[in-house]
């Protein structure tokens, strides 16, 4: 399946995430269910990285980020968090920020691995696309960090300037995150279609 593990991993986190969010918002289940699609997605990523490590060593390194994220997803299921950016518990906020590090590690190796394979196979367009996806992912992560940090100073009972800033950053993150997911899905699909899976 090669890159299709990443393709289905992203789709699972996004598509299944929409379904589970309906259950959590409606109160039918606890907030823990929101992390289930992430856990499944990271498992698919881990399998994909493991299968690709003989073809591309740089891609293979991404499995450690996926493994850490699987563990952190399980931890997040067990830690209660507030509803929305502005009233998360401090522990939940810290854990979310911690999750960003292995996620960046994982996506870096995915994008860099695709970029190097594309460059080796003389496909400059795919190489440049992979590099742009990585930069866009960084912007998205910076946005969520800023939203979480400003959310610590926001007061939902008596809205202040921090509440407005957090709201704007949260909206930006939701939009940017959706765009990133779509672009990452298209990137791994292009890699699946265009790259020859031969040892690098």
ROFIDO-511438 format. One record per residue (C-alpha): x, y, z; residue number from 1. Coordinates in nm, 2 decimals, decimal comma, m for minus. Last residue first. Layout:
REC     east    north       up   resi
REC        X        Y        Z    NUM
...
***
This chain:
REC     east    north       up   resi
REC     1,71     0,51    m0,21    200
REC     1,55     0,17    m0,24    199
REC     1,28     0,16    m0,51    198
REC     0,92     0,26    m0,47    197
REC     0,86     0,46    m0,79    196
REC     0,70     0,79    m0,71    195
REC     0,41     0,94    m0,91    194
REC     0,08     0,78    m0,80    193
REC     0,16     0,72    m0,43    192
REC     0,34     1,05    m0,41    191
REC     0,05     1,23    m0,56    190
REC    m0,18     1,07    m0,31    189
REC     0,06     1,16    m0,03    188
REC     0,05     1,53    m0,14    187
REC    m0,33     1,53    m0,20    186
REC    m0,40     1,41     0,15    185
REC    m0,15     1,66     0,29    184
REC    m0,32     1,94     0,10    183
REC    m0,66     1,85     0,24    182
REC    m0,53     1,82     0,59    181
REC    m0,35     2,15     0,56    180
REC    m0,66     2,33     0,43    179
REC    m0,87     2,20     0,72    178
REC    m0,60     2,30     0,97    177
REC    m0,58     2,65     0,82    176
REC    m0,96     2,70     0,86    175
REC    m0,97     2,57     1,22    174
REC    m0,65     2,75     1,31    173
REC    m0,77     3,08     1,18    172
REC    m1,09     3,04     1,38    171
REC    m0,89     2,96     1,69    170
REC    m0,66     3,26     1,63    169
REC    m0,97     3,49     1,61    168
REC    m1,13     3,34     1,92    167
REC    m0,81     3,36     2,12    166
REC    m0,76     3,72     2,02    165
REC    m1,12     3,80     2,12    164
REC    m1,09     3,62     2,45    163
REC    m0,75     3,79     2,52    162
REC    m0,92     4,13     2,48    161
REC    m1,17     4,05     2,75    160
REC    m1,49     3,84     2,78    159
REC    m1,63     3,82     3,13    158
REC    m1,75     3,46     3,18    157
REC    m1,54     3,33     2,89    156
REC    m1,22     3,47     3,05    155
REC    m0,91     3,46     2,83    154
REC    m0,56     3,45     2,98    153
REC    m0,49     3,08     2,92    152
REC    m0,66     3,11     2,59    151
REC    m0,37     3,33     2,47    150
REC    m0,14     3,03     2,51    149
REC    m0,37     2,79     2,34    148
REC    m0,44     3,02     2,04    147
REC    m0,07     3,10     2,00    146
REC     0,01     2,73     2,00    145
REC    m0,27     2,66     1,75    144
REC    m0,14     2,93     1,51    143
REC     0,22     2,81     1,53    142
REC     0,11     2,46     1,44    141
REC    m0,07     2,59     1,13    140
REC     0,23     2,79     1,01    139
REC     0,45     2,49     1,06    138
REC     0,21     2,28     0,84    137
REC     0,23     2,54     0,57    136
REC     0,61     2,51     0,56    135
REC     0,59     2,13     0,54    134
REC     0,34     2,15     0,26    133
REC     0,57     2,39     0,07    132
REC     0,85     2,14     0,08    131
REC     0,63     1,86    m0,04    130
REC     0,51     2,07    m0,33    129
REC     0,87     2,16    m0,43    128
REC     0,97     1,80    m0,45    127
REC     0,65     1,71    m0,64    126
REC     0,72     1,98    m0,90    125
REC     1,09     1,89    m0,92    124
REC     1,03     1,52    m1,02    123
REC     1,37     1,40    m1,12    122
REC     1,35     1,06    m0,94    121
REC     1,61     1,16    m0,67    120
REC     1,43     1,49    m0,63    119
REC     1,09     1,31    m0,58    118
REC     1,25     1,07    m0,33    117
REC     1,41     1,36    m0,14    116
REC     1,08     1,56    m0,13    115
REC     0,87     1,26    m0,03    114
REC     1,11     1,19     0,26    113
REC     1,12     1,56     0,36    112
REC     0,74     1,58     0,37    111
REC     0,71     1,26     0,57    110
REC     1,01     1,33     0,79    109
REC     0,89     1,68     0,87    108
REC     0,53     1,55     0,93    107
REC     0,66     1,31     1,20    106
REC     0,88     1,56     1,38    105
REC     0,61     1,82     1,37    104
REC     0,37     1,57     1,52    103
REC     0,64     1,48     1,78    102
REC     0,65     1,84     1,89    101
REC     0,28     1,93     1,86    100
REC     0,18     1,67     2,12     99
REC     0,36     1,87     2,39     98
REC     0,15     2,18     2,31     97
REC    m0,16     1,97     2,35     96
REC    m0,03     1,83     2,68     95
REC     0,03     2,18     2,81     94
REC    m0,32     2,28     2,72     93
REC    m0,48     1,98     2,88     92
REC    m0,27     2,03     3,20     91
REC    m0,38     2,40     3,21     90
REC    m0,75     2,29     3,18     89
REC    m0,91     2,40     2,87     88
REC    m1,15     2,70     2,90     87
REC    m1,07     2,93     2,61     86
REC    m0,98     2,68     2,35     85
REC    m1,31     2,49     2,34     84
REC    m1,48     2,25     2,58     83
REC    m1,26     2,18     2,88     82
REC    m1,02     1,89     2,90     81
REC    m1,04     1,56     3,10     80
REC    m0,72     1,35     3,09     79
REC    m0,76     0,98     3,01     78
REC    m0,82     1,01     2,64     77
REC    m0,53     1,25     2,63     76
REC    m0,30     0,98     2,76     75
REC    m0,41     0,74     2,48     74
REC    m0,34     1,01     2,22     73
REC     0,00     1,07     2,39     72
REC     0,09     0,70     2,33     71
REC    m0,01     0,71     1,97     70
REC     0,17     1,04     1,92     69
REC     0,49     0,89     2,05     68
REC     0,46     0,60     1,80     67
REC     0,39     0,84     1,51     66
REC     0,70     1,05     1,60     65
REC     0,91     0,74     1,61     64
REC     0,77     0,62     1,28     63
REC     0,90     0,93     1,11     62
REC     1,25     0,79     1,11     61
REC     1,15     0,55     0,83     60
REC     1,08     0,84     0,59     59
REC     1,44     0,95     0,62     58
REC     1,56     0,60     0,56     57
REC     1,37     0,57     0,23     56
REC     1,30     0,24     0,07     55
REC     1,37     0,02     0,37     54
REC     1,20     0,26     0,60     53
REC     0,88     0,26     0,39     52
REC     0,70    m0,03     0,56     51
REC     0,77     0,12     0,91     50
REC     0,66     0,47     0,80     49
REC     0,33     0,33     0,67     48
REC     0,27     0,12     0,97     47
REC     0,33     0,41     1,20     46
REC     0,11     0,64     0,99     45
REC    m0,17     0,39     1,01     44
REC    m0,13     0,38     1,39     43
REC    m0,12     0,76     1,40     42
REC    m0,46     0,77     1,21     41
REC    m0,62     0,52     1,45     40
REC    m0,50     0,72     1,75     39
REC    m0,62     1,05     1,59     38
REC    m0,96     0,90     1,51     37
REC    m0,99     0,79     1,88     36
REC    m0,89     1,13     2,02     35
REC    m1,23     1,29     1,99     34
REC    m1,38     0,98     2,17     33
REC    m1,21     1,10     2,49     32
REC    m1,44     1,40     2,51     31
REC    m1,71     1,18     2,67     30
REC    m1,99     1,01     2,49     29
REC    m2,36     1,10     2,40     28
REC    m2,30     1,46     2,51     27
REC    m2,41     1,60     2,17     26
REC    m2,07     1,76     2,13     25
REC    m1,89     1,43     2,19     24
REC    m2,11     1,23     1,95     23
REC    m2,08     1,49     1,68     22
REC    m1,71     1,51     1,73     21
REC    m1,69     1,14     1,66     20
REC    m1,83     1,19     1,31     19
REC    m1,60     1,48     1,22     18
REC    m1,30     1,30     1,35     17
REC    m1,38     1,00     1,13     16
REC    m1,34     1,22     0,83     15
REC    m1,03     1,42     0,94     14
REC    m0,83     1,17     1,13     13
REC    m0,94     0,88     0,91     12
REC    m0,86     1,07     0,59     11
REC    m0,51     1,16     0,72     10
REC    m0,44     0,80     0,80      9
REC    m0,60     0,67     0,48      8
REC    m0,35     0,87     0,27      7
REC    m0,06     0,79     0,50      6
REC    m0,12     0,42     0,47      5
REC    m0,18     0,48     0,09      4
REC     0,19     0,59     0,07      3
REC     0,30     0,23     0,04      2
REC     0,00     0,00     0,00      1
***
